[in-house]
């Protein structure tokens, strides 16, 4: 279903607001986000106060108005404003635009507030746009310096790690794509008399100069210090919430499917197990799609335990439903015979043969009844055993039978009963084997789907690592050309570590 038909936002709403120095989430905005079922692309725009961010956001939304433009609209609470619109180029995707308000606006909040808003924008977005006015000059660099200093508020890992190479790689995978937008740009794109591209202009402007090294030290210091909020903790906390919700979503689907498909009692145990397996497979797929960072597969194990319990509960319910149905059926079929016995109809010469013939006729009628379930034979034999004393009394009082014939008949009935008991024991063993086989199939289904997910994740990780190495190699070449030998060696160490990680990542996934 198209998101546009589900959610209509005439304009932005406040997602995160500053209330008395504390950042608060707007519940109404969360309701809007939770109603989106499509994949989302989150674009956050950050820039200093009065740099035209709102105009750019409205252009991305495909609207002439929405986000506040300049001073023509009343002053808003300092925070992050959100606008959800259909993605202009990706069908069945939703574009979530985030406006961080103007950083450095002295009339709204303070520097600490700017820091938290900036950190939230990075953590929430998939594309991060830095908006500035005019050419890239020293003032623009100073302003970007102000913005980059706000990364002091973010770390990748929770514990202080001596190996900062690993954290550097973590930042590449966690952080959004960075876009620098220049507004009111009037210069021709030329260098040394030659036309250059926008990317080349950016590269030239960002060439390392004396003092940009302090930024590197500030950045590394922010990563290595241990008293900052970090993405690892946020992701793990989110994983707990999302994985728990994924388990409940999968279980709810299983319950809904089984409620629709299962009619107790089932004719055979295998019929019930087949229905369980189909619903279980789809439930696992739902969990796999919704879960992420399920450390040691704890939540998938929880899902497996809950599905196994539900299967066992269904088996118990199936037994009871069959027993109850067969008990009522036996009472309905055999109650006329019981009345005849009470009336003494079979307490006559030749009555035993009449009684046994009636028993056979009623057993045939019972066997012809459909959907008695897996307890059909056991309930019948239990009923017949309860009538053995009646049967024996009719046999012993029948004067047409000799004592020898009566002895033979008693032995025949015992043998028939023993044969029926042996058959029921065999059926019970078969049911237990089916249950054990089903447990193994469930385990294999979990392993199969998890292995496929891990392989997909591994392929994605390799792509990210290859992208990271390519970026670092480009950076190393630039450093070498500009004579920064120490920084180049540091990068070389990072690249070698990443390459070792890639070799480990290429190994096929195994699940213990």
N, C-alpha and C positions, 0 to 999 in steps of 0.2 A: 504494500500500500504506500502511495506517495506521501512523504512526510508533510507536504504542503497541505494535504487534505486533512491531516491530523492536528497539526500545530500551526496556528497562525499568530505570529508576533508582529503587531503593527509597529513596534519600536523596541528599543533595548530595555532591559530591566537590570537592576543592580544585582549582581551575583554575590559579591563580597563587599561589605561596607565596614567603615571604621566607626565604631560606636564607643565613645569615651576611651579612645586609645586602644580598643580591642577590635580585632578583625572578626566579623560575624558573617555567617552564611545566610543568605536570604532564602527561607523555605519555599517561597513561591517560585523562585528561579530553579530550585532543585526539582520541583514538581515538573517543570517544563523539560528539564534535562532527562529525568527518569522516563518521560513519555516518549522519548526518541528511540526508535527501534533500529534505525538505519546506522551504518558506519558514519562516524563524524570526522571532519577535518577541522582542527581547532587553530585559528590564527589569532595571535595576540600582537597588538601594536603598542610599542613603548616609544616614548619620546619626551623631550622636555616640554614644559608648559608652552602653549601657543605655537606649536609647530605644524598644525594642520592635520592632526591624526584623525579627528572626527570626519573630516571631508574624505580622507582616504578610506576610512571604514565604510562610509555610506556608499562610496563607489564600489567597493568589494561586495557590498550587500545588493548592489544594483538598484539603489534607492537614492532619491534626491535629498531626503531628510531622514532622520532617525537618531543618530548620535548628535549631541549638542554641538553647535557650531559657534565658537568664540564666545563673546559675552552677550549674544542675542538671546540666550536661553538661561534660565535661572541657574544659580550655582548648585551643583550636585554634591552629594556626600562623596568624600574621597574614597576610592575603592576600585573595583573592577566591574564594568558593565558588560552585559552579554546580549547578543542578538543572534538568534538561530534562524537561518534562512536556507532554502534549497540550494545545493551546490550548483553554481552556474555551468560547470563543465562535466561533473560526474553525476550521471543519473543514479537515483536511489542512494545518494549521499547527502548528508546535512553539513552545511558550513556554519560553524560556531565562531562568531567574531567576538573578541575580547578587547575592550578599551580600558586601559589602565589609568585613565585620567592623566592629567599633566604632571609628570615628575618635576620636582623643583618649584611647584607653585606654593609660595610662602603663605598664601591665604588659606590653604587647606592642609592641615596636618603638619608633620615634621619629617626630617630625614629618615628617622626610624620607620615611620609609616611608609615612606617611599621604598625602603629596603624590603619590607615584607611584601608589598604589592608587586614589586619587581620579581621577587623570588617566586611568588605564586604564579605570576604570568609565565615564567620559564617552566615551572613544574606542570602547568595545565596545558600548555600549547604544543602543537606538532610543528607549527611554523611560527617563528619569532621575528617580527619586523621592527627594526629600529628606524624611526622616522626623524629626519633632520632637515633643516632649511639651508639652502645654498650649497656652495662648493665644500669639498673636504679640505679644510685648512686647519691651522693650529687650534682655532676655537672649536671647530667640529670635533677634533681629536680630544680636546679637553672635556667636551661634553660627553663624548663616548666613554672617556676615562671615568667620568662621574657615574655613568650607567654601569660600566663593568665592575666598578668598586662594589656595587650592590651584590655581586656574586659571593661576597663574604658571607652572605646569609645561607648559602647552599653548600652541602657536601654530598658526595656520592655514597660514601660508606659511613657506617655508624661508629666503628672503632678506628682509632688512629693507627694507620698502617705505614710502616717504614717504607714499604715498596710503593712509592707514589706512581710508578708506571702503571700498575693495575688500575688505580683510581683515574688516571688520565684516560685510559681506554673506556672506563665506565662512563665518564662524562660524554664521550662521543656517542655512546649508545643511548644514554638517557636524554641528552639535551636535544631541543628541537632544531630544525633547520633555521639558519640565520639569514635574514634578508635586510640589507641596508637601503632604505629609500631616501633619495635626495629630492627635495622640493625646491621649486624656484631656481633651478639650475640653469645658468646662462652661458657657461663657457663652452667653447668648441672642444670636442674630445680629440685633442692633439697632444703629441709628445715628440720633441725633437723634429717638429715639422711634419710628422706623420700622423695620419688618422688612427686612433686607437679605439678599442671597444670599451664598453662600460666596465667589463670585468678587468681589463688591463688598466683602466683609470683607477679602479679601486685598489688593484695590486700595487700600483705606483704610489698611491696615497698612503698605503699601509706599510710601506717598507720600514724596517726597523731603524730607529734613530736612537741617539743617546738618550737614556732614560726610559725607553719603553720596556727595558729589562725589569724595572721595578714592578711593572704590571704583572710580569711572569711570576716574580717572587710573591706578590700579593695574592695571585691566583692559587699558587701552590700552597701558600700559607693557609688560605681559606679551606683548602681541601684537607690538609693534614691536622688542623686544630680540632680538638675533640669536643668543643662546647657549642656546636652549631646544629641546627636542624638539618637533617640529611635526607636524600632521596631514598636511600636503602631502607631506612626505618619507615618512611612513608609508603614505599612500595610493599614492604612486608606487611604493614598494617592493612593496606588496601587488599593485598592478596588474601589475608585472613577473612576479610569481609566478603570479597568477591567469590572466593572458593567455597565458603560456607553457603553463600546464596546459590552458587552453582549446584551444590549437592541438593539443596532444597528444591531447586528448579527441576533437576533430573528426577528426584523422587516424586514430585508432584505430577510430572509427565507420566511416569510409570504407573502411579495410582490411577490417573485418568484413563490411560490406555487399558489397563487391566479391568477397571470398572466397566468400561464399554464392551470389552471383548469376552470376558470370562462369565460364563453362566454355570454356576455350581448346582449340582455336582457335574463334573466332566465325565464323559464316558470312560476315559482311561487316564492314568497318571500322565502318560506321554503327551496327551492333548494339552493338559495344564502346563507341563514343562515347556512345550513348544511355544505357547502363548507367552509364558514368562520370558523365554529367551529372546523373542522378538521385541518385546517391550523393554527388556533390559538392555539390548544392543542399542536401541534408539536413546534410552536414558543416558547411557555412557557417552554417546555422541554429543548429547546436549551438554553434559558436564565438561567434556574435552573442549568444546567450542567456547565455553564460558569461563573456564579456569585459566589461571596463569600463575607461574612461580609456586607450584604446589610442591614445596620442599619435601623430599623423601616420599612423595606421593601420599602424604598423610590423608588428604581430603578424598583422594580416589579410593583409598583403603576404607575410609569411613563410608563412602558411597557403596562399595562392595559389601560391607557388613550390613548396611541397611537393606540393600537389595536381597541379600541372602536371608535376612530375617523375614522380609516380606514374602519371599518364595516359600519359606517354611510355614509361615502363617497361612498362606493360601493352601498349602498341602493339608494342614490341620483342618482348616475350614472345609476343604473338599471332602475329607474323611467324615467330618460331622454331618455335612449336608447329605452325603450319600447314606450314612447310617440312619439319619432321621427320615429320609425319603423312603428307604427300604423298609424301615420299621413300620411306617404308616402303610406302605404298600402290602406288606405281609399281613398286617392286621386286617386290612380291607379284603384281601384275597382269601385268607384262611379262617376268618371269623365265622362264616357260615358252617364250615366243617366242625369247628369247636362247638357250635350250638347243636349240631347233629350228634356229636359224641355225648354231650350232656343229656340229650333226649334218648340215648341208648339205641340209636339206629344201627350201630355196628356191634352191639353186644348180642349178637345172634349167631347161630351156626353159619359159617361162611362169611361172617362180618369182617374178618381180618383182610381177606382178599379184596373185598369191596372198599375197605378203608385205605389199603395201599394203592389201589387203582385211583381213588379220589386224590390221594396225596400226589401221585404222578401227574394227574391232570392239572392240579393247582400249581405244581412246580413248573409245568410247561407254560401255564398262563403267566406266572411270575417272570419266567425267562423271556417271554415275548414283550414285556413292558420295556419301553426305551428309556435311556439316560438314567439308569439306576445308580451309576457311578461305580467306583472301585471297591466298595464294600458289599456289592450285591451278593456274591457267593458266601462271604463270611457271615453276613446277616441271615441268609437262608439256612446255613448249617447250624448257626446258633439257635435259630427258631426250632429247627427239627430236633436238636438235642434236648431242648426244653420240653419236647413232647414225647421223649423216649419212654417215660413211665406209662403214659397213656397208650402208646403203641404196644408196649409189652403187655399191658393189662388186656387189651383187645385180643392180642395173640394167644395169651394163656387161657382165655375163656372161650375161644373158638373150638367147639367140640368136633368139628369136621377134620381137624388136623391131629395127627398122631404126635406122641411125645418126641419121636425122632425128627419129624418134620419141623416141630417147634424149635428143637435144638439147632437144626440146620438153619432155620430162618433167623434165630438169634445171632448165630455166627456170621451169617450173611450181612445182617444189619451192622454188626460191629466192624466187619471188614470194609463195608461201604463208608462208614463213618471215619475209619482210620485213613482210607484212601482220600477222602475229602479233606481231612486234616493235613495230610502230606501235601496235597495240592495247594492248600492255603499257605503252608509254610514256604513252598516253592515260589508262590506269588509274592509273598512278603520279601523274600530274598531278592527277587527280581526288582521289586519297587525300591529296595535299599540300593541296589546296584544302579538303578536309573538316577536316584538322587545323587549318588557319588559321581556318576558320569556328568550330571548336570553341573555340579560344583566345579569339576575340572573344565567344562566348557565355559562357564562363567569366568573363571580365572584366565583362560586363554583369550577370551574376548577382551577383558581388561588389558591384558598384555599387548594384544594386537593393536588396539586403538592407541594405547599409550606409546607404543613403539613408533607408530606412524606419526604421532604428534611430536615426539622427540626428534624424529628424522627431519620433520618440517622445521622445527626450531633450530636444529643443527645447521640446516641449509641457510636459514636466515642469519644465524650467527656468523657463518662463514662469509656471507655477503657483507655484513657489517664490519667484520675484521678486515676483509680485503679493502673496503672503502676507507677504513681508518688508516691502514698501512699506506694506501695510495696518497692520502692527504699528508701523512707525515713524511713520506718520501719527497713530495713536492716542497714541503716546508724545509726539509733538510737541504735540498738542492739550493734553495734561496739563501739559507743561512751560510752555506759554504761559499756561495758567490759573493756574499757580503762580508765574509771574513769572521763570522761568529763561530769560531772553532769549538768552544766549550758547549754552546747550545746545540751545535751539530752532533757532538759526541753524546750528549744527553738524549737527543732524539734517536740516535742510532741504537742506544740501549733499549729505548722504548720499542723501536721497530723489531729488534731481535726478540724481545719478550713476546710481542704480539705474534710474531711468526711461529714461536714455540707453541703458543696457545692455539694457533690455527692448526698446527700439526696434530695436537691433541684432539681438537674439535673434529678433525677429519675421520677419526676412528669411529666406527659404527656404534650406535647406541646399544647398550645392553641393560637389561632390567633384572635386578636381583629379586 
